[in-house]
Structure formats: C-alpha cells, structure tokens
C-alpha cells in the first residue's frame, strides 16, 4: 500500500486550526496579519494564503477584502441541534408534519433561487445545469436523487450559509418521509413532464440572472410538488379504504338479517 504524503496546504491549514483553538479565538475574531501569521507558523506567505483559502472554502474562516480574515460562526451544529433534531421527533410521531416542512420550503427556496440568480458563479451555474440534466434519467430513483441535488446546488449558489444548512436539514428530514412519493412523481409521465418544465424554468432564470423570474419559477414548482404529493397520499388512503375488508374472510352481507 502506497501512502501519499500530505499536501503542505493541508498541514498549514491544520496548524491554523490549532492556533485558533490555542488562542481561544471565537466567532467574529480576527486572525493576525498575514505577514505576522506566516512568521509565527514558520511558513511562506504563499503557503499560508492557500491554507487560508482552503479554510474559507470549508466555512471555518471568513475573508473580507481589505479587512482581514476572521473566524466564522459554525452553523452546522446549530442547524442540527435546533432545527433538524426537534423536527425528527415531530415527524416520528406524525408523518403529516412533512407537509409543514414542504410549506416552509416555499419561503426558503424562493430566497435561494433569488440569491442564486444574483450571486451564482459560472461554476455554480454549471453545477445546477448538470444536476438538472441528471433529473432527466429514466431511472426514477436516480432522477429523484438528482432532484434533491438540483435544489441543494441552487442553495449553494445563493452563498448564504444559513439558507444552505437549513435546506440540507430539511432534505435530510424529507429523505424518508417523501422519498417514495418523489420517486413516484418520476413514474407518472404528465407529472414528470411538469417537473422537467418547472426545473428548466428555474434553471433558465438563474442562468439569465433573473432573480424575480427564478423566485416565481421556484414558487410555482413547489406548489406543484406540494399538491402532487398530497394527491398521492389521498389516493393511497382512498385505495386502502376501498380494499379494507370488514373482517378476515368475512363478506359484508353475511351479517345482514
């Protein structure tokens, strides 16, 4: 087995993390100036810059042009403990709460689509486009998974970490509760066509930088998803009532006088 040497940038990044812990630097606190920090760590300024860029991309640090580099507030634990975990308990007790989450997505994803259109980079938009193309798969499972990636790619392109973490939490919750319904949507030709048209409208608006168009397209899409899943649930409940027998091996007319 060949063990690859660690990249210098990873080692420097780890040393910066260690420095943050040693100095008890909290969210919002500024790191030492680049020259001072490089001297303190015994590395070149180029290596330090690469390490800081890595930590910025991971959400550990926040860089402000001309203002320095700051420790960033870590939203992951907040999202998990204060949003996801309590809702998991609610969903376990009553799956109908999944519709509350779908309703909440209207407000959140209207914002992510809006900001993605305004802030999305060329790389962000290319990722959204690739996710859209993956939703066209003939495999309903793969298509439904790509559907999730499409929405999360839009949230990433919004460059708002709170919106992104909330979206990730919601999809984690919805993964089990609406997974079958989402897959079923890709099995019904008219529904599949509707989803494709709506996703394309969202994509086109984001690519064009049309924030209001992206917001409206996303809202229309989520209304369609909400109504379709609700209809699937009602159809399933109706079928269960129709096929339910009065009693095991008992005909409904047998007890009539």
ROTORMI-550521 format. One record per residue: residue in one letter; x, y, z of N, C-alpha, C in turn. Coordinates in steps of 0.05 Angstrom, whole numbers, plus 32768, in hexadecimal, padded with zeros to 4 digits. Layout:
ROTORMI-550521
AXYZXYZXYZ
...
//
This chain:
ROTORMI-550521
X80117FE88000800080008000801280198000
X800C802B7FED801C80447FEB800E805A7FFB
X801D8066800D8012807C801D801B80968011
X800880A68007800F80BF7FFB801580D48010
X802A80E4800C803180F9801F801B810E8020
X8017811980388003812E803B800C8147802C
X7FF9815580208000816E8013800681838028
X801981948021802181A98034800A81BB803C
X7FF881C080297FE281D2802F7FD081C68045
X7FCD81AB80457FBD819E80597FCA81A08075
X7FE4819D80757FF3819F808E7FF181BB809A
X7FF481CF80887FF281EB80927FD681F1809B
X7FC281E7808D7FA681EB80957FA281E080B1
X7FAD81C880B67FAA81BB80D17FB781CC80E6
X7FCE81D880DF7FDC81E980F37FCC820280F9
X7FBF820D80E47FAE822580E97F97821D80FB
X7F8B820680F77F7581FD81087F7F81FA8125
X7F9781EE81287FA281EB81427FA782068150
X7FB0821981407FB58234814B7F9B82408155
X7F86823D81457F6C8247814D7F63823C8168
X7F678222816C7F60821581857F72821E819C
X7F8C821F81977F9F822781AC7F99824481B5
X7F92825581A37F8E827181AA7F71827781B2
X7F60826181B27F44826481B87F36827A81A8
X7F3D827A818E7F30828E817D7F1482858177
X7F018297817D7EE5829181797EDA829D815F
X7EC1829681587EB582A081407EB682BE8140
X7EBE82C981297EBF82E681267EDA82F2812C
X7EEC82E381397F0682ED81407F1982EB8128
X7F2B82FF81267F3D8301810F7F5782F38114
X7F6182E580FE7F7B82D881007F9182ED80FE
X7FA982E681077FC082F981047FC4830080E6
X7FD2831680E27FD8831E80C67FE8830880B8
X7FE58306809E7FF082F0808E800E82ED8093
X801D83038092803A83028096804182F780B1
X8033830180C6803882F880E1803182DB80E5
X801B82D380D9801282B780DC802582A480CE
X802F82AB80B68041829A80A7805B829780B7
X806582AC80C3807D82AB80D48079829980EC
X8062829C80F8805B828C8110805A826F810A
X804F826880F3804C824B80EB8065824180DD
X8077825280D68090824A80C8808B824080AC
X8078824D809E8072824480828073825D8070
X8074825880568074826E80438058827B8042
X805782938039803D82A18037802B82948021
X80388289800C8028827B7FF8801B82628003
X802A82538012801E823B801F800882428032
X800C825880417FF8826180547FDF826A8045
X7FE28278802F7FCB828180207FBA826A8016
X7FC88255800C7FB9823D80027FAA82308019
X7FB7822E80317FAA822180487F9282328051
X7F95824C80517F7F825D805A7F67825B8046
X7F6E8259802C7F59825680177F4A823C801B
X7F59822780237F4D820D80287F39820E803F
X7F42821C80547F31821E806C7F1982308067
X7F1C824480557F058255804E7EF18244803F
X7EFA8233802C7EE88222801C7EDA820D802E
X7EE6820580447EDA81F280567EC881FF806A
X7EC6821A806A7EB58228807C7EC0822D8097
X7EDB8228809B7EE7822C80B57EEE824A80B8
X7EF6825780A37EFE827380A37EEE82838090
X7EEE829D80957EE182B080837EF582C5807B
X7EF882CA80617F0C82DE80587EFD82F6804D
X7F06830D80567EFB8327804C7F118337803F
X7F0C833D80267F20834B80177F2883668025
X7F418368802B7F4B838080387F4583818056
X7F37836D805F7F2F836E807C7F3C8358808C
X7F488344807F7F55832E808E7F458314808D
X7F4D8301809D7F4182E7809E7F3682E280BA
X7F1E82D880BC7F1082D580D67F0782B880DA
X7F0582B180F37EF9829680FA7EDB829880F4
X7ED2828480E67EB6828480DE7EA5827480F2
X7E8C827D80F67E7A826E81077E73825480F9
X7E74823E81087E6E822480FD7E50821E80FF
X7E43821D80E97E26821A80E97E1D81FD80EA
X7E2F81EA80E47E2681CE80E17E1A81C480FB
X7E2781C881127E1D81BD812B7E0381CB8132
X7E0181E5812D7DE881F481337DD181E88122
X7DD781E381087DC281D980F77DB881BE8100
X7DCB81AC81077DC48191810E7DB581908129
X7DBE819E813D7DB3819C81587D9981AC815B
X7D9781C3814D7D8081D481527D6A81D3813C
X7D7181C781267D5C81C581117D5681A7810B
X7D6B819981037D66817E80F97D5D816A810F
X7D6B816A81257D648156813A7D4881598145
X7D3E8170814C7D23817381567D0E816A8141
X7D13817181277D01816A81127D01814C810D
X7D17813F81117D188122810E7D0581158122
X7D04811F813A7CF28115814E7CD581198146
X7CCF8131813C7CB3813681337CAB8123811C
X7CBD811F81097CB7810E80F27CB480F180FB
X7CC380E9810E7CC180CD81187CA580C98125
X7C9B80DE81327C8080DC813F7C6980DF812B
X7C6D80F081177C5880F581047C6480FD80E9
X7C6480EA80D57C7180F080BB7C64810780AC
X7C4B810F80B47C3E812580A67C4E814080AA
X7C60814180BD7C70815980C17C82815D80A9
X7C85814980987C96814D80807C8A8163806E
X7C6F8167806F7C63817C805F7C6A8197806B
X7C6E819980857C7781B280917C9381BA8086
X7CA381A580837CBE81AA80787CBD81B2805B
X7CAB81A6804C7CA881AE80307C9E81CB802E
X7C8D81D380407C8481EE80407C9A82028046
X7CAB81FA805A7CC2820B80627CD5820E804B
X7CD881F9803A7CEA81FA80247CE282108010
X7CC88217800E7CC0822C7FFC7CCF82468002
X7CCF824E801C7CDD826680237CFB82658020
X7D06824E80287D23824B80277D2E8249800A
X7D2182397FFA7D2B82347FDF7D25824B7FCC
X7D10825B7FD37D0C82737FC37D2482867FC7
X7D2F82867FDF7D4782967FE47D60828A7FD8
X7D6482707FD97D7C82647FCE7D7D82687FB0
X7D6582657FA37D6482697F867D6A82867F7E
X7D5F82997F8E7D6482B57F8A7D8282BC7F8C
X7D8E82B37FA27DAA82B97FA67DBC82AB7F93
X7DB582927F8B7DC582837F787DC782927F5D
X7DB0829D7F557DB082AC7F3C7DC282C57F3D
X7DC482D17F557DD482E97F587DF182E37F5E
X7DF682CE7F6E7E1182C97F787E1F82B17F6C
X7E1182A07F5E7E1D82877F547E34828C7F41
X7E4A827E7F467E6182807F347E5D826E7F1B
X7E6F82707F097E6D825E7EF17E6E82417EF9
X7E7F823B7F0D7E81821F7F177E6882167F24
X7E5C82287F347E4282227F417E2D821B7F2D
X7E2B822C7F197E1682287F047E1B820F7EF4
X7E3482087EEF7E3A81EF7EE17E3181D77EF1
X7E3581D87F0B7E2D81C27F1D7E0F81BF7F1D
X7E0181D67F1E7DE381D57F1E7DDA81C87F03
X7DE681D07EED7DDF81C67ED37DE381A87ED2
X7DFA819E7EDC7E0081817EDB7DEC81727EED
X7DE5817D7F037DD181707F157DB6816F7F07
X7DAF81847EF87D9581847EE97D96816D7ED4
X7DAC816B7EC67DAE81567EB17DAB813A7EBD
X7DB581377ED67DB4811D7EE37D9781167EEB
X7D86812A7EEF7D6A81257EF57D5B81187EDE
X7D6781197EC67D5A810E7EAE7D5F80F07EAC
X7D6C80E47EBF7D7180C77EBE7D5880B77EBD
X7D5A80A07EAE7D43808E7EAC7D3F807E7EC6
X7D53807E7ED77D5180707EF17D4480837F06
X7D2C807C7F107D1E808F7F227D2E80947F3C
X7D3D80807F457D4D80847F5D7D6380987F58
X7D7180947F427D8780A77F3C7D7C80C37F36
X7D6680C47F297D5A80DE7F227D5180ED7F3B
X7D4680DE7F4F7D3D80EB7F677D5480F47F78
X7D6A80E57F777D8280ED7F867D8E81067F79
X7D8E81077F5E7D98811F7F507D8681377F56
X7D6C81327F5A7D5A81487F627D6481557F7B
X7D6B81457F8F7D7581507FA87D8F81607FA3
X7DA181557F937DBB81627F8E7DB6817C7F7F
X7DA2817D7F6E7D9B81967F5F7D9481AC7F72
X7D8381A67F867D7A81BA7F997D9181C37FAB
X7DA181B07FB47DB881B67FC57DCD81C67FB6
X7DD181C17F9C7DE481D07F8C7DDC81ED7F8A
X7DC181F17F887DB7820D7F887DBC821A7FA3
X7DB8820C7FB97DBD82177FD37DDB821E7FD6
X7DEC820D7FCC7E0982127FCD7E10822B7FBD
X7E03822F7FA67E0882467F957DFE82607FA2
X7DEC825E7FB67DE382767FC37DF882837FD4
X7E0D82737FDC7E23827C7FEC7E1982888007
X7E04827B80117DFA8282802C7DFB8268803C
X7E0E8267804F7E12824E805E7DFB8246806F
X7DEC8259807A7DD48252808A7DBF82458079
X7DB9825180627DA5824580507DAE82298047
X7DC8822680417DD2820C80387DCF81F7804D
X7DD881FE80667DD781EA807B7DBA81E28082
X7DA881F680817D8B81F080867D8081DE8070
X7D8881E380577D7F81D280417D8981B58044
X7DA381B3804B7DAE8198804F7D9F81898066
X7D988198807B7D8A818C80917D6E81828088
X7D60819380787D46818C806F7D468173805D
X7D5A8172804B7D5B815B80397D6381418048
X7D728144805D7D78812D806E7D5F8123807A
X7D4D813580837D34812D808F7D218121807B
X7D20812D80637D0D8124804F7D17810B8040
X7D30810480447D3B80ED80357D2A80D48038
X7D2180CE80517D1180B680557CF480BB8052
X7CEA80D2805A7CCD80D7805B7CC080DA803F
X7CCF80E6802C7CC380EA80117CD380DD7FFB
X7CE780CC80037CF780C07FEE7CE780B07FDA
X7CD4809F7FE47CC4808F7FD27CB280A07FC0
X7CA780B57FCC7C9680C77FBC7CA680D57FA7
X7CBF80DE7FAD7CCF80EB7F9A7CD780D97F83
X7CDD80BF7F8A7CE380AC7F757CCB80A77F63
X7CB380A67F707C9A80A17F617C9580B77F4D
X7C9C80D07F557C9880E67F427CA680E27F28
X7CBD80D57F297CCC80D17F117CC280B87F01
X7CAF80AA7F0C7CA380947EFE7C89809B7EEF
X7C7E80B27EF57C6580BB7EE97C6C80CF7ED3
X7C6980C87EB97C7280D97EA37C6A80F77EA5
X7C5080FD7EAA7C4881197EAB7C5781287EC2
X7C5A811A7ED97C6881277EF07C85812A7EE9
X7C9281167EDD7CAE81187ED67CB281307EC3
X7CA081327EAF7CA281497E9C7C9F81637EAA
X7C8D81657EBD7C89817D7ECD7CA281857EDD
X7CAD81717EEA7CC681767EFA7CDC81807EE8
X7CDF81737ED17CF5817A7EBF7CF281977EB5
X7CD9819E7EAE7CD481B97EA47CD981CE7EBA
X7CD181C77ED37CD581DA7EE97CF281DD7EF0
X7D0081C77EF17D1D81C87EF77D2C81D87EE2
X7D2481D47EC97D3181E37EB37D2C82017EB5
X7D1382087EBE7D0D82257EC17D1E82317ED7
X7D2282227EED7D33822C7F037D4F822F7EF9
X7D59821A7EEC7D74821A7EE17D7982327ECE
X7D6782357EBB7D6A824B7EA77D6B82667EB5
X7D5A826A7EC97D5982847ED77D7382897EE6
X7D7E82757EF27D9782787F017DAE827D7EEE
X7DAF826E7ED87DC482727EC47DC3828E7EB8
X7DAB82997EB67DA782B47EAB7DAB82CA7EBF
X7DAF82C27ED87DB282D67EED7D9882E47EF4
X7D8182D77EEE7D6782E37EF27D5D82DA7F0E
X7D6382EA7F227D5C82E27F3E7D3E82DF7F42
X7D2E82F27F397D1182F17F3D7D0582D97F2D
X7D0F82D57F157D0682BE7F067D0D82A37F13
X7D2482A27F1F7D2C82897F2D7D1B82857F46
X7D15829A7F547D0482987F6C7CE8828E7F64
X7CDC829A7F4F7CC182927F477CC182757F3D
X7CD5826E7F2D7CD682537F227CD9823E7F39
X7CE982457F4D7CEC82327F647CD282307F73
X7CC582467F787CAB82457F867C9782347F78
X7C9582387F5D7C8282287F4E7C89820A7F4F
X7CA382047F4E7CAC81E87F4F7CA481DB7F6A
X7CA981EA7F807CA481DE7F9A7C8681DB7F9F
X7C7681ED7F957C5981EA7F977C5081D07F89
X7C5C81CB7F727C5681B37F627C5E819A7F72
X7C76819A7F7D7C8081837F8C7C6E817E7FA5
X7C6881937FB37C5781917FCB7C3C81847FC4
X7C2F818F7FAF7C1581857FA77C1681687F9D
X7C2C81617F8F7C2E81467F847C3281327F9A
X7C4481387FAD7C4981257FC37C2F81227FD4
X7C2281377FD87C0981367FE77BF481257FD9
X7BF381277FBF7BE081177FAF7BE880FA7FB0
X7C0280F47FAE7C0B80D87FB17C0280CC7FCB
X7C0680DB7FE17BFF80D17FFB7BE180CC7FFD
X7BD180DE7FF27BB380DB7FF37BAB80C37FE2
X7BB880BF7FCB7BB180A87FBB7BB8808E7FC9
X7BCF808E7FD77BD780767FE57BC480707FFC
X7BBB8085800B7BA8808180217B8D80778016
X7B8580827FFF7B6B807A7FF37B6D805C7FEB
X7B8380547FDF7B8680397FD67B8680267FEE
X7B92802E80047B93801E801C7B76801A8027
X7B66802F80267B4B802D80307B3A801A801E
X7B3E801C80047B2F800B7FF27B367FED7FF5
X7B4F7FE77FFA7B577FCB7FFB7B567FC08017
X7B4F7FD1802B7B4E7FC780467B347FB6804A
X7B387F9D80547B217F8B80597B157F8F8074
X7AFB7F8A80777AEF7F8D80927AFB7F7B80A7
X7B047F64809F7B107F5180B17B1E7F3B80A1
X7B2F7F2D80AE7B3E7F18809F7B2B7F038095
X7B2B7EFE807B7B1B7EEA806E7AFD7EEE8072
X7AF57F0780777AD97F0D807C7ACE7F1F8065
X7AB77F17805A7AAA7F2780457A987F3B8052
X7A957F5380477A867F6880547A687F618057
X7A5E7F4F80467A427F4880477A3C7F31805A
X7A507F2480657A4C7F0C80747A3D7F11808F
X7A417F29809A7A347F3080B47A197F3D80B1
X7A107F40809779F67F4D809479E07F3A8099
X79CA7F4380A679B57F3280AE79A27F2B8099
//
